Amino acid sequence: MKLFIVLVAVSSLYTVSALNCYKCMSVLGEPSDCQFGFDTNPNYKTTCSAFIDDPRCYVEFIVSEDGSIVRFERGCMDEDDCEDDCDEERKGIYHVKECNQCCKGNFCNTSSHGNKMRLPSAVFITAISVLAFIIL
């Protein structure tokens, strides 16, 4: 009987502390509602694995040279794997930008347009400063 009570207590702790995220993936050219409309699809809701030490929800997308998103993914990953930034790299003959955004909170991975793709404020401020210097 004591073993049963311990098992119930442990399992209730797991369900309380488990992180829930949206999980899906879409690739350019494939019809998918992973980027937009994901929150209305119950198949895109998942509970992160108990084997992930410190789970985070994430959004990851790959942007081509022309700015179009060629892959979009949502899911769970360990906090140690979250980079929460954009890296430019070469994939074959193409130059792409791979962006990751991580968060901790149930179903927090809701970003759909890639906020990290926007012009960084430091670049914007530098451009305005140079423009002001040229004009003045």
Backbone as CSV, one residue per row, in Angstrom:
resi,resn,N_x,N_y,N_z,CA_x,CA_y,CA_z,C_x,C_y,C_z
1,MET,0.825,-1.198,0.000,0.000,0.000,0.000,0.873,1.268,0.000
2,LYS,1.941,1.244,0.807,2.831,2.404,0.846,3.479,2.635,-0.510
3,LEU,3.844,1.562,-1.197,4.440,1.674,-2.519,3.466,2.332,-3.486
4,PHE,2.201,1.974,-3.403,1.174,2.564,-4.270,1.064,4.063,-4.027
5,ILE,1.067,4.476,-2.779,0.968,5.907,-2.445,2.185,6.657,-2.973
6,VAL,3.368,6.080,-2.849,4.588,6.704,-3.358,4.514,6.839,-4.872
7,LEU,4.071,5.792,-5.561,3.954,5.842,-7.018,2.960,6.904,-7.470
8,VAL,1.822,7.008,-6.798,0.830,8.035,-7.143,1.404,9.421,-6.898
9,ALA,2.110,9.608,-5.803,2.702,10.911,-5.496,3.752,11.296,-6.536
10,VAL,4.609,10.360,-6.913,5.645,10.639,-7.908,5.017,10.941,-9.264
11,SER,4.020,10.174,-9.670,3.398,10.416,-10.976,2.653,11.737,-10.997
12,SER,2.066,12.155,-9.898,1.389,13.451,-9.885,2.396,14.588,-9.942
13,LEU,3.577,14.405,-9.354,4.626,15.423,-9.464,5.084,15.553,-10.905
14,TYR,5.194,14.438,-11.614,5.623,14.481,-13.004,4.623,15.253,-13.857
15,THR,3.352,14.987,-13.688,2.360,15.658,-14.533,2.294,17.142,-14.222
16,VAL,2.561,17.532,-12.985,2.541,18.950,-12.636,3.748,19.660,-13.239
17,SER,4.922,19.002,-13.237,6.134,19.669,-13.676,6.441,19.472,-15.161
18,ALA,5.692,18.627,-15.857,5.967,18.375,-17.272,5.675,19.623,-18.100
19,LEU,6.542,19.878,-19.082,6.388,21.036,-19.959,5.653,20.610,-21.227
20,ASN,4.673,21.393,-21.618,3.908,21.138,-22.834,4.299,22.147,-23.901
21,CYS,4.522,21.655,-25.121,4.931,22.511,-26.237,4.144,22.127,-27.487
22,TYR,4.184,23.027,-28.469,3.699,22.685,-29.797,4.822,21.939,-30.507
23,LYS,4.468,20.902,-31.282,5.476,20.128,-32.001,4.983,19.860,-33.420
24,CYS,5.737,20.352,-34.402,5.406,20.138,-35.810,6.593,20.572,-36.656
25,MET,6.553,20.248,-37.938,7.595,20.671,-38.864,7.001,20.829,-40.250
26,SER,7.449,21.846,-40.956,7.039,22.022,-42.349,8.263,22.389,-43.172
27,VAL,8.244,21.971,-44.421,9.326,22.248,-45.358,8.711,22.978,-46.542
28,LEU,9.437,23.946,-47.091,8.952,24.720,-48.227,8.446,23.790,-49.319
29,GLY,7.273,24.078,-49.831,6.700,23.281,-50.898,5.719,22.232,-50.393
30,GLU,5.733,21.961,-49.079,4.785,21.015,-48.506,3.676,21.794,-47.808
31,PRO,2.424,21.416,-48.044,1.337,22.094,-47.338,1.394,21.752,-45.846
32,SER,1.368,22.766,-45.003,1.439,22.538,-43.566,0.904,23.757,-42.838
33,ASP,0.350,23.512,-41.670,-0.095,24.617,-40.831,0.814,24.753,-39.606
34,CYS,2.065,24.322,-39.734,3.005,24.417,-38.619,3.382,25.865,-38.326
35,GLN,3.540,26.681,-39.339,3.928,28.080,-39.103,2.728,28.921,-38.661
36,PHE,1.602,28.755,-39.321,0.388,29.502,-38.977,-0.745,28.509,-38.783
37,GLY,-1.573,28.700,-37.787,-2.702,27.812,-37.546,-2.366,26.588,-36.722
38,PHE,-1.145,26.510,-36.227,-0.696,25.356,-35.450,-1.487,25.179,-34.164
39,ASP,-1.905,26.284,-33.543,-2.570,26.213,-32.242,-3.984,25.649,-32.319
40,THR,-4.531,25.504,-33.511,-5.864,24.925,-33.658,-5.797,23.431,-33.955
41,ASN,-4.607,22.883,-34.122,-4.439,21.468,-34.439,-4.038,20.708,-33.176
42,PRO,-4.943,19.896,-32.607,-4.603,19.182,-31.370,-3.462,18.176,-31.553
43,ASN,-3.182,17.755,-32.781,-2.077,16.826,-33.026,-0.720,17.481,-32.840
44,TYR,-0.671,18.814,-32.771,0.590,19.540,-32.627,0.936,19.828,-31.172
45,LYS,0.167,19.309,-30.237,0.451,19.518,-28.814,1.158,18.285,-28.270
46,THR,2.237,18.511,-27.516,3.007,17.394,-26.968,3.513,17.743,-25.576
47,THR,3.786,16.712,-24.806,4.431,16.867,-23.509,5.893,16.459,-23.685
48,CYS,6.791,17.303,-23.241,8.224,17.021,-23.399,8.593,15.745,-22.648
49,SER,9.526,15.028,-23.197,9.975,13.757,-22.636,10.556,13.945,-21.237
50,ALA,10.296,12.982,-20.386,10.862,12.997,-19.036,12.373,12.793,-19.077
51,PHE,12.906,12.356,-20.217,14.338,12.130,-20.356,15.101,13.409,-20.678
52,ILE,14.396,14.503,-20.928,15.050,15.794,-21.146,15.228,16.439,-19.777
53,ASP,16.479,16.718,-19.397,16.771,17.221,-18.053,16.092,18.553,-17.748
54,ASP,16.274,19.521,-18.602,15.730,20.859,-18.387,15.033,21.297,-19.679
55,PRO,13.799,20.845,-19.893,13.148,21.057,-21.192,12.792,22.519,-21.467
56,ARG,12.862,22.855,-22.740,12.434,24.152,-23.256,11.616,23.899,-24.517
57,CYS,10.661,24.757,-24.766,9.966,24.745,-26.044,10.817,25.550,-27.014
58,TYR,10.744,25.225,-28.297,11.536,25.981,-29.253,10.788,26.159,-30.568
59,VAL,11.225,27.179,-31.289,10.851,27.408,-32.681,12.168,27.508,-33.429
60,GLU,12.288,26.787,-34.526,13.496,26.838,-35.341,13.079,27.018,-36.786
61,PHE,13.781,27.888,-37.484,13.475,28.075,-38.896,14.746,28.360,-39.664
62,ILE,14.729,27.953,-40.915,15.851,28.202,-41.815,15.367,29.136,-42.911
63,VAL,16.122,30.212,-43.118,15.758,31.254,-44.071,16.750,31.228,-45.227
64,SER,16.241,31.232,-46.448,17.114,31.211,-47.627,17.655,32.604,-47.914
65,GLU,18.530,32.682,-48.917,19.145,33.967,-49.281,18.113,35.015,-49.667
66,ASP,16.988,34.583,-50.249,15.970,35.552,-50.672,15.001,35.921,-49.547
67,GLY,15.211,35.384,-48.341,14.384,35.738,-47.191,13.195,34.826,-46.950
68,SER,12.992,33.833,-47.794,11.854,32.935,-47.579,12.233,31.835,-46.583
69,ILE,11.260,31.433,-45.785,11.483,30.375,-44.801,11.363,29.032,-45.512
70,VAL,12.441,28.244,-45.494,12.444,26.966,-46.205,12.176,25.779,-45.281
71,ARG,12.341,25.969,-43.980,11.972,24.943,-43.009,11.530,25.626,-41.735
72,PHE,10.457,25.107,-41.133,9.916,25.677,-39.905,9.585,24.528,-38.973
73,GLU,10.033,24.627,-37.719,9.846,23.518,-36.781,9.555,24.037,-35.378
74,ARG,8.697,23.317,-34.660,8.400,23.584,-33.252,8.610,22.294,-32.481
75,GLY,8.964,22.390,-31.190,9.104,21.173,-30.403,9.725,21.420,-29.048
76,CYS,10.280,20.343,-28.466,10.943,20.369,-27.158,12.427,20.068,-27.347
77,MET,13.261,20.686,-26.551,14.682,20.341,-26.524,15.238,20.684,-25.153
78,ASP,16.409,20.152,-24.853,17.074,20.434,-23.594,17.598,21.866,-23.595
79,GLU,17.568,22.494,-22.456,18.016,23.883,-22.325,19.455,24.054,-22.801
80,ASP,20.280,23.043,-22.603,21.687,23.106,-23.035,21.819,23.213,-24.553
81,ASP,20.810,22.758,-25.298,20.847,22.795,-26.759,20.235,24.074,-27.338
82,CYS,19.625,24.886,-26.485,18.995,26.126,-26.949,20.048,27.211,-27.148
83,GLU,20.122,27.734,-28.355,21.065,28.808,-28.646,20.373,30.157,-28.665
84,ASP,19.108,30.181,-28.999,18.286,31.387,-28.999,18.925,32.528,-29.792
85,ASP,19.325,32.206,-31.024,19.907,33.222,-31.895,19.835,32.757,-33.345
86,CYS,20.408,33.543,-34.218,20.472,33.187,-35.639,21.927,33.029,-36.044
87,ASP,22.204,31.978,-36.784,23.542,31.727,-37.310,23.474,31.666,-38.820
88,GLU,24.384,32.361,-39.469,24.464,32.268,-40.927,25.463,31.183,-41.270
89,GLU,25.090,30.340,-42.217,25.978,29.254,-42.615,25.724,28.870,-44.057
90,ARG,26.637,28.077,-44.578,26.518,27.566,-45.941,25.952,26.175,-45.915
91,LYS,24.938,25.933,-46.718,24.366,24.600,-46.911,24.535,24.287,-48.392
92,GLY,25.592,23.571,-48.726,25.891,23.306,-50.130,26.300,24.595,-50.813
93,ILE,25.598,24.953,-51.880,25.916,26.185,-52.602,25.112,27.375,-52.082
94,TYR,24.232,27.131,-51.114,23.358,28.193,-50.610,23.855,28.762,-49.300
95,HIS,23.604,30.044,-49.118,23.911,30.730,-47.879,22.573,30.901,-47.153
96,VAL,22.438,30.325,-45.958,21.169,30.369,-45.235,21.384,30.911,-43.828
97,LYS,20.282,31.247,-43.196,20.289,31.692,-41.813,19.416,30.718,-41.023
98,GLU,19.989,30.102,-39.988,19.241,29.190,-39.129,18.992,29.887,-37.799
99,CYS,17.720,30.002,-37.435,17.345,30.729,-36.226,16.652,29.812,-35.235
100,ASN,16.981,29.970,-33.966,16.364,29.220,-32.874,15.836,30.206,-31.846
101,GLN,14.652,29.919,-31.346,14.081,30.700,-30.255,13.561,29.722,-29.221
102,CYS,14.035,29.816,-27.981,13.613,28.917,-26.914,12.846,29.687,-25.838
103,CYS,11.988,28.962,-25.145,11.216,29.566,-24.064,10.832,28.476,-23.071
104,LYS,10.479,28.877,-21.874,10.046,27.922,-20.859,8.680,28.354,-20.370
105,GLY,7.712,27.541,-20.616,6.328,27.791,-20.233,5.443,26.964,-21.145
106,ASN,4.351,26.494,-20.631,3.482,25.649,-21.431,3.023,26.356,-22.698
107,PHE,3.254,25.699,-23.820,2.854,26.167,-25.149,3.333,27.591,-25.435
108,CYS,4.553,27.904,-25.006,5.105,29.248,-25.218,5.741,29.416,-26.597
109,ASN,5.948,28.321,-27.355,6.624,28.416,-28.655,5.621,28.768,-29.752
110,THR,5.110,29.996,-29.657,4.050,30.459,-30.559,4.530,31.404,-31.655
111,SER,5.796,31.795,-31.654,6.295,32.711,-32.682,6.119,32.083,-34.058
112,SER,5.567,32.855,-34.987,5.305,32.314,-36.325,6.044,33.044,-37.425
113,HIS,6.493,34.236,-37.173,7.079,35.032,-38.245,8.576,35.225,-38.099
114,GLY,9.140,34.673,-37.071,10.590,34.784,-36.925,11.021,36.168,-36.495
115,ASN,10.695,36.543,-35.267,11.078,37.862,-34.760,12.567,38.109,-34.895
116,LYS,13.386,37.063,-34.789,14.833,37.218,-34.859,15.299,37.575,-36.261
117,MET,14.431,37.437,-37.244,14.826,37.749,-38.612,14.813,39.244,-38.875
118,ARG,14.139,39.977,-38.040,14.049,41.414,-38.270,15.402,42.074,-38.074
119,LEU,15.556,43.239,-38.667,16.821,43.958,-38.577,17.165,44.222,-37.113
120,PRO,18.290,43.745,-36.616,18.660,43.961,-35.221,18.771,45.447,-34.907
121,SER,18.392,45.811,-33.693,18.378,47.223,-33.321,19.767,47.854,-33.390
122,ALA,20.818,47.093,-33.079,22.174,47.657,-33.151,22.524,48.045,-34.580
123,VAL,22.141,47.213,-35.537,22.394,47.533,-36.941,21.572,48.751,-37.345
124,PHE,20.328,48.803,-36.899,19.454,49.940,-37.219,20.035,51.239,-36.653
125,ILE,20.449,51.211,-35.394,21.016,52.413,-34.767,22.293,52.842,-35.482
126,THR,23.148,51.895,-35.856,24.375,52.208,-36.586,24.056,52.843,-37.929
127,ALA,23.074,52.285,-38.644,22.698,52.828,-39.952,22.168,54.253,-39.816
128,ILE,21.348,54.510,-38.803,20.812,55.863,-38.570,21.955,56.819,-38.224
129,SER,22.913,56.381,-37.400,24.045,57.230,-37.019,24.885,57.605,-38.229
130,VAL,25.173,56.620,-39.103,25.957,56.887,-40.302,25.207,57.846,-41.206
131,LEU,23.919,57.624,-41.376,23.089,58.505,-42.207,23.090,59.935,-41.651
132,ALA,22.933,60.068,-40.337,22.943,61.398,-39.711,24.305,62.055,-39.910
133,PHE,25.392,61.297,-39.799,26.736,61.834,-39.983,26.915,62.346,-41.405
134,ILE,26.412,61.591,-42.391,26.544,61.992,-43.807,25.727,63.255,-44.081
135,ILE,24.522,63.318,-43.550,23.645,64.464,-43.797,24.168,65.718,-43.091
136,LEU,24.654,65.567,-41.873,25.124,66.739,-41.122,26.536,67.027,-41.514
